Amino acid sequence: MRDRLAASDPGLLRLTAGLRTVAAIALTLFVLGLLRVPVSQLVAGAIAAMVATFAIRERQRPGQALTLALGLLVALASVSLGALLNQRLVVGDLFFVALIFCAVYGRRFGDRGTALGLIGFQIYFLSLFVRAAPAALPALYGVITVAFASSAVVRFGLLPQTPAGILDRLRRAFRARLGQLIATQVQLLDAGPDEADKVLEELRTRTAGLHETALMIQGRLEDGTSDRATARLLQRRIADAEITAERLGLLLLTARSAAERTDTLTLHLPGAGLPSGGELPVPDAATAVLRRDLQALRLLVLRPLGEASGTALAQVRNRLLGYREEENLPAASPAVQDVFRALGEAARAVLGLRTALEGPQDESDDTPATARSREELDAEDAAIAGHEEDEADEPDPAGLGRPTTRAAVQVAAGSALAIAGGELLSSQRWYWAVLTCWIVFLNTASTGEILVKGYRRLVGTVLGVVAGIALAGVVGSHTWTAFALVLLFVFAMFYTAPLSYTLMSFFVTAMLGLLYTLLNTYSTAVLVLRVEETALGAACGVIAAAVVLPVHTDRRTNELLVGVLDRLADVTRAAVDQLSGGGEAGTDLVERARELDQALADLRSATQPLTHPVTPLRSRRETARYVVALLETCAYHARSLAATAELLPTHPAIAADPRLRGACGRIVHNIAVISAHVTDPRCTEQIESGPSIASMLEPGTLRTPRYGRVTDRVLRHLQRLDEAVSGLARPLGAGPDVPRPAR
């Protein structure tokens, strides 16, 4: 159960966010309840505690403490201005728009600027919600101070979080998700014709989940480790484990098919089926051994520290590592033998990951094959420890080209529209439209993203209104029962926020129905007005995004697509340069590959408006999915090339060959041509085509027994990368004569 929880919530970030917020609100209500404050101040305290907790996103504790202290000052100033201005229609509205602009513009100053802007806006909103008056300010000052103090007690005392602790939990999540992926691979081995597609879809989900966790670890390495060398070592071991697990799944798919090979696109394109062909041959001794050893690999992954020693487990580890030697492979078809080789490489990656996380292991039962694996890992560790690289910051665009400035202008314009329209709907609760307009702009960068987010918020709000009507009738005047349900909904809101914006909006609206009940302002008309204001706010946000300094979805996705292609070319060129005996000294290829992965994740997020189920342009939706899947395929092969290239100085089974540099030229050229077509559709340059990568290289040192297997793998990655890049040409307009791959 612990592993399931770790896998479903990597780092326990959602659980901690929910528990922290609930605990801060509960502590605030407890203190204010002892002081016997009125219900309206209890509601204000609950909202202030929630804001003070979720607004702080900095990773280091001293920074969190400073931001929380500054946030209290901002909150006191904001509630004061809210109480003084909310009765002055024009002046109050103008100030609210100015406050919104400053709050959004503050994002350019990092996590602290974002937090202070969020606190300023939400506390001003609080003053409108509880209808604060100047006479009530002293009491509200005390309530807000208690709320911020309670948030500090929970954050630093009851539920502390450190960067190192988060990173440790993310590593546990990676281990758990790796175990789940291997379990799915066992299912794939045994799945019948009727189950194969379902298991394949689960394999895609598990592979994507493992990749997501690896990216989360990448984002926490700098803060969660003691030095640069430790961070690089862990990054490398995580990358090895991820790549070998993905390769193992791909080779299992190949073994299931009668085709010569399985395209990596099968692992990344939703809905793609297995290549035509039969199941694995009738189960034989090799199939039984493969099933046993897949389960043994899962055992090695999941066995916790303290239980990972002992002769029996050492024998299992030695057997799996032995598959790295050709003489230990069982008699089977070449495709099945490839799976056993991948098992050996995966076992080596797990050994390296355990050593990086848990320190030196017991070597008393090592076989020669295991000893060689340890020597390779030690040599890699030494090379990583002596490697340093300077990082350069990318220049930030100035003026209205800066995303924060553009967003601030758009939100201010949308909020002005929302205030005007909201006043027409209700002079008392117009601020709901402003809140929706504000929220739909959070973490969005294009008109399409804002439209999808507004749609999801409206659906969640409608469902929440229905729930709020039912709950208000059940709770009635039971104050503390209502607050208990509020706490439950707050936890659900934060726990589901990263998973489903619609669910989060549902819990927010249901919670607001209870708060209205507590304030004795509940009615069905109020909740219906909430839906109307939400629809108005979403519409105002979309109008502002479409008219004021618009960033259309096509433009946004094209910019991100060019960024992905540039990073893909950079990683491919650098990896092949190193594999061919050249390259820059000290190049951190795995980190470059992770930058490619992050750029691709940003693109995947930006294409959501194009791939959303409600989009009417179905052919465009399928094209977007196909392009993203092809790019994920390219990223996998580039990541594998980068990981292999970093082994070159220390691995005895890898030799550099200068001819690889020439084989890479066509790939990099084609990526540049595709990027040029995306940037300028009028570009007339076409991609190059020709013989396969392998046939471009004359037989020679690449086929010697010592280096053949590893170099064959490099050639396969280059060949499939070449095919995937060519496959991108047609949907992106760079090669009308290039047929779309059948697989």
Number of C-alpha atoms within 10 A of each C-alpha: 6 10 17 13 14 21 25 15 18 26 24 17 17 21 17 18 18 24 21 23 25 27 24 30 31 20 21 28 26 14 17 21 13 9 9 11 14 11 16 19 22 23 22 22 29 27 20 27 30 24 27 31 26 17 20 22 15 15 16 13 15 10 15 20 16 11 22 24 15 15 24 22 15 19 29 20 15 22 27 22 17 24 23 17 21 20 15 10 11 11 11 17 19 14 15 25 20 16 18 26 23 21 22 27 22 21 21 15 11 11 19 23 18 19 26 27 24 26 28 25 24 23 25 24 21 23 22 21 19 15 15 24 18 14 10 13 17 10 12 22 18 14 25 25 20 21 31 26 20 24 29 22 16 21 21 14 11 13 14 14 16 14 16 16 14 20 23 18 19 24 23 21 27 29 26 23 27 27 25 23 25 25 18 20 26 21 18 22 22 17 18 14 10 8 12 19 17 14 20 25 19 17 24 21 17 22 23 17 20 26 21 17 25 22 19 18 26 21 14 18 20 17 16 20 18 11 11 15 18 19 20 23 21 22 21 25 23 25 26 24 25 25 20 21 25 28 21 24 26 22 23 23 27 24 25 26 20 16 14 10 15 21 22 26 22 22 26 24 20 16 13 14 15 19 19 12 11 14 18 20 12 7 10 10 11 17 18 10 13 19 15 12 20 21 17 19 21 21 17 20 24 19 14 12 10 7 9 18 13 11 11 11 17 20 14 17 25 21 19 26 28 25 23 22 11 12 8 14 18 16 10 14 11 10 19 22 20 19 24 30 23 24 25 26 25 26 31 26 25 26 22 27 25 18 17 19 15 10 9 9 12 10 11 8 16 16 17 12 17 23 15 14 23 19 14 18 23 15 16 20 21 13 17 20 15 9 14 13 10 5 6 6 5 6 6 10 9 9 10 13 11 13 17 19 20 21 27 23 23 27 30 26 22 28 30 22 22 29 27 15 19 25 17 10 16 14 13 12 18 24 24 25 32 32 20 24 34 24 19 24 26 13 10 17 20 23 24 23 24 27 22 21 23 28 20 20 25 25 19 23 29 22 18 26 26 17 18 29 19 13 18 21 11 12 17 14 13 11 15 12 14 22 22 13 16 23 21 16 22 22 23 21 23 25 22 18 17 11 11 14 18 22 23 25 23 27 28 22 25 29 26 19 30 26 22 20 23 23 18 13 10 18 15 14 9 16 23 16 19 23 24 19 28 29 23 26 32 32 23 27 31 27 19 24 28 18 13 16 14 18 19 16 20 15 14 17 22 17 15 20 25 21 17 24 24 18 22 27 20 17 27 28 21 23 30 29 22 27 28 19 17 15 14 9 9 14 16 21 24 25 19 21 26 21 18 25 24 18 20 23 17 16 22 20 13 23 21 18 20 24 21 13 11 11 13 11 12 14 10 14 18 14 15 20 20 19 20 21 22 24 27 23 23 26 24 23 26 29 29 26 28 26 22 23 25 22 20 18 16 17 17 12 15 21 20 20 18 14 17 24 19 15 21 21 13 17 26 20 15 24 23 17 21 28 23 17 21 21 15 10 13 10 14 13 13 18 22 13 13 8 7 15 22 16 10 13 14 10 10 8 14 22 14 11 9 14 16 16 16 16 23 14 14 21 20 15 20 26 19 19 26 23 20 25 22 24 22 26 25 18 17 17 18 26 22 13 11 18 13 15 12 7 14
